[in-house]
Amino acid sequence: MFSKQVILTYMYLLLYVLLSSGVILYNKWVLSPIYFNFPYPITLTMIHMGFSGIVAFFLVRVLKVVSPVKMTFRIYATCVIPISAFFASSLWFGNTAYLHISVAFIQMLKALMPVATFLVAVMCGTDRLRCDVFLNMVLVSVGVIISSYGEIHFNVLGTVYQVIGMFAEALRLVLTQVLLQNKGLTLNPITSLYYIAPCSFMFLFVPWYFLEKPGMEVLQIQFNFWTFFSNALCALALNISIFLVIGRTGAVTTRVSGVLKDWILIALSTAVFPESTITTLNIVGYAVALCGVLMYNYLKVRDVCASQLPSESVPERVLKDLKREKSSAPYIPNNGTNINNGARNGWNGSDSNVDEEAPLIPSRMSHLGRS
């Protein structure tokens, strides 16, 4: 129960929860006019993308930690550029929401992410409209509406920014599934940042030049190097920690720990930012939405596991193998250990390769840049 591997896995999960919560609170502190007072979300996102792109280039081209994939101009134009555009948009609108609404309310609104992903997948033809999933989406939406109704500092503009950011993220997830999987590409976090971060930086440069650059020149903003460097470093560490957690556990465990992280973050935000208050109606609405999210994840895991199961059940397959061994091999006493291990390995082999949350998060890239 307390082997080195188990302890290491829980350490990765703890690191993911701490980094994810820390990055969100750090971004809120930097952007909030009450604290650090840097109300330029596009600039902050550009700093993250530029820093991540430089580090990824250094790891791929200089240290050669990972090898770049075979990327043609056609694949880059049809896959990387659209994904980068929606990736940059989701980060831009998501960070802009911190200027208008609290961290706790943003985490409650994020319960709508499965709804956005499901609707986009249905419109793009990668998923079909089902009654049970649709009812779950209705339950999630009702919960978020109740939570929004109970929000004391409700801001329409901030809510719209957050919802647009979630739909941009949903489009990115579906495009990742449709485009990259059709091309047969596999990108880990380092190679993903290597190709996507520079392109996202260029997409952000255009709105930054027209929207934020004039205001920064008028106010003569002075950059604090260590503040922005540490902020970008935390965002990069978060991406790597997500990769480590998924590699050790799986997508479903990551999402369950993400739900735990959301509750911790809601509690921490009220302690760190006293102006952020939570009402009873907030909690009730979020609990209702969370029930819908958990049921949605359960249905998707069940569907994926059912599609991966063989036509024969595991006990039937074990009995057939046992009969075949008795008819073709001499009897060797082994007190049933090999048979049990074979059955157990056969079961794990059919289950361990399943990306249990593939319909909800179609690619490992979906965890990138959640800053």
N, C-alpha and C positions, 0 to 999 in steps of 0.2 A: 504493500500500500504506500510505502514511503521510499520507494526506490529513487535512484538519482534521476531517471527519466521522468518520473511523475513530478518530482519537485521542480525539475527544469521546465516542464510544461506549465505548471502553475505560476512559475516566475515569469514566463513569457506572457501569460494571460494578465498577470498583475501589471507588468510593464505596459501592455497595450492599454489597459484601463486608465492607468496613471497618465500616460502620454496623450491619449485621446482627450481626457478631461482637461489636462494641462494646456494643450494647444487651443482648445475652444475658449477656455477662460483667459488665456494669454491674448488671443485675438480680440476678445471683447474688451480687455483692459487697454490694449493699444488703440482700438478704434473709438472707444467711448470718449465723448467730450468732457466727461466728469473727471477722468483719470489722466491717461497719457495724452489724450486729445490729438489724435492723428486721424481725422475723419476722411481718409482716402483709401477705401477698400480695394480699388483697382491697383493702386500702387503697392499695397501690401501683398496682393495676390501675385503681381509681377515679380516682386522680390522673392517670393516662394518659388515661382517657376524658374526664375533666372538662377537662383542658388541650386535648386534641384538639378537643372540642366547641366550646370558646371560640374557638380559632384558626379553625376552620371557619366559625363564625358571623360572625366578623370579616371573613373573606375573601369570604363569600357576600353578606352583608347590608350591610356598610360599604364595603369596597373594590370589591365587585362584580366580583371576578376571574372567577368563573364564575356562571352563572345557575342557580337552583334548578329542579328538575324539577317537573312538574305532579303533585303528590302529593295524592290524595284520602284521606279518612278510612278508606275501605274498603281501599285499597292499603296504607296505613300499618298498619292493624290486622292484615291477613292476610299481609303481606310483611315490613315493617320490624320489627315487634315480635318475631315468631318468630326472625328472623335475628339480631336484637340479643341475644335471650336466649341462643342458642347461641354467639354471638360472645363475650359476657361470660363464659359458662361455660368456653369453651376457654382464654381468657386466665387466668381465675381458677385452674383446675386446673393449667394449664401453669406458672404462676408458683409455685403451692404446691409443685410437684415439686422446685423448687430448694432447698427446705428440707431435703430428705431424700436426694437423690441428686446425683451430680456432673454438671457440664455435659457432659463427654465422654459419659457413659452416656445422658444425655437425648438428645444428638444421634444416638446409635446407635438409641435407641428410636424416634426420629422416622422411621426407615426404614419403620416400620409404617404411615405415613400413607396410602400408596396402598392398602394392604390395607383400612384402615378406610373409605376413600372408596369403594372397589369394593364392599364388603359393603353399605354403606348405599345405594349407587346401585342395587344388585340388589334390595334389600328395597323400595325406593321405586319400582321399575319403570323407572328412567331408564337402566339398563344391563342386559344379559343375561349370564347365567352361561355362560362359554365355557371350554373345556378348557385352551387355551393360557394364557389369563389366570389361570385358577385355579392352574395349575402354577407360574406366576410368583409368585403370592401365597403358595403353599406354600414356595417357595424363600426368599422374603423372611422369612417367619415362622421358618423353620428357622435362618436366619442370625441373627435377633434372639435366638432362644432360645440359640444357641451363645454369642453375645456376653453375654447375661445370665448364663449359667452361669459365664463367665469373669470376671464383675465381682466385685472383692474386697469392695467396700462395698455389696453388694446390699441394697436396702431394699424390702420388699414394698409398704409404704404409698406411698412415692414413685413406684414403678413403676405402681401402680394410679392415682394421680393423673394421671400423664403419659398413660396409656392412655385414661382418661376424657376428658382434654382433647383428645386426638386424635380420638376419636369425636364429641365435640361440634363440633370443627372440620369433620369430615366431614359431619355433619348440616347445618352452616351452608352448606357448599359446595353440597350437593345442593339445599337449600331455595333458595339463590340462583339455581341453574339453573332449578328448576321454577317458582318463584313470580315472580321478577323478569323472566325471559325470557318467560313467558306473558303478563305484563302489558305487555311491550314497553318496559321501563324500562332506561335506560343510566346508570350511576352511575360517575363518576370518583372518585378517592380523596377529593377535597375534599367533594363532595356526599355521598359515602357517610358520611364522618365527620360531616357536618352533620346527617344524619338518624339515624344509628345510634349515634354516641357518646353523646348525651344519654340515649337509651333504654337503652343498656347501663349507663350510670351509675346509672340508677334501679333496674335489675335487681340491680346489685351492692350497692346501698344496703341492701336488706333483709337479706341474710346478713351484711353488715358490721355492722349495728346489733346483731344478736344474737350474733355470733361473735367479732368483734374489738373492738368499741367498749368492752365491759366490761373487757377485759384492758388496753386502752390507758389507760383511766381509772385502773386500779389501779397500773400501772407509771409513770404520768405521763410518757408519751412526749413528748419535745421534738423538734419538726420542724426539720430543717436545710433552710431554704428553697432555698438554692442547689443542694444535692444533689438534691432532688426536682425542681426546675425543670430542671436540666440533664438529668436522667434522662428526664423527659417530653419535653423538646425533642429528645433523641436518638431517642426512639421515633417522634415525629412526622416527623423528618427521614428515618427509615428508610422510612416509608410513602410519602413523596414520591419518594425515590430508587428505590423499586421501580416506581412509576408511570413514571418517566423511563426506566428500563432496559427495561421492557416496550414502551414507545413507540418506543424506538430499535432494539430487537433482536427481541423476541418472547418468548413464554412458555417455549419450549424452551431458548433460550439462558439465560434467567433461571434455569431449573431446573438446567442444567448448571453455571452459576456457583454455584448454591446447593449443589450436591454438592461443588464445590471449597471453598466456604466451610465446609462441615461438617468436611472434613478439616483445614482450617486452624484451625477453632475447637477441634477435639479436641486438636490439638497445643498451641494457645495456652492452653487451660484447664489443661493439666498444668503449664505454666510459671507461670501466674498463681496457680493454687491448688495448692500443693504436696501437699495432702492428697488430691488427685485423681490416682489412679494408673491406668495402662492396662496390661492384660496382653496376651500374645500371642493368647490365645483371644478377647479383645475384638476385636482387629484382624481375625482370621480370620472371626469371625462377622459383623462389620460388612461385610467385603468380600463375603461370600456374599450378604448382604441387599442390598448395593448392586448386585450383578449382576442380581438379580431386579428391582430398581427400574428400572434402565436398560433391561432387556428389556421391562418393562411400558410404559415411556414410548415405546419404539420401536414396539410393537404399536399403541398408541393413535395415534401420529403417522401410522403407515401406514394405519390405518383411516380417519382423518379425511381424509388426502390422497386415498385411493381413492374416498371418497364425493364429493369435490370435482372429480375428474378428468372431463373431457368424454368423450362416447362415442367421439369420434375422437381418434386420437393427434395429437400436435403436428406431426410431419412430414407426415401426410396433410392436415391443415388448411392448412399452408403451401403444399403443392403445389396444392391446390384454389384458394387465393387467387391463386397465381401464374398458373394457367391462366385464371382469370377476368379478371385484369388484362391478359393477352396478348390475349384475345378482345375486350375492350371498350375498351382504352386504347392510344394510340400508344406505340411503343417509345421510351423515353428512357434513354440509357446512364447507369447509376449504379453500376456495378461491384458490384452485389448488396448494397450497404450497407443500403438501406432494407428489403430483404427480410430480411436477417439481423437487423436491429434489430426488425422487426415480429415475427419468430418469437421473438426473445428477450423482447420485451415481452409477447407473448402468454403465454409460459411463466411469466414472473414475475407477470403479472396473475392467472393461475389459482392461483398458489401463495402470493402475499403476503397474500391476504385470509383465509387459513386460520389459525385459532387452533389451532396445532399440538397444544396440550396441553389442549384444551377438556374432554375427558372426565375428565382428572385434576384440572384446576383450572377449573371451569366459568365463572368470572367473574373479571374484573380485581379485584373486591372480595376475592377469596380471598387476596390478598397483604396485606390491610390488617391492621394491628395485630399483626404477628408480633413481638411484644416479649417 
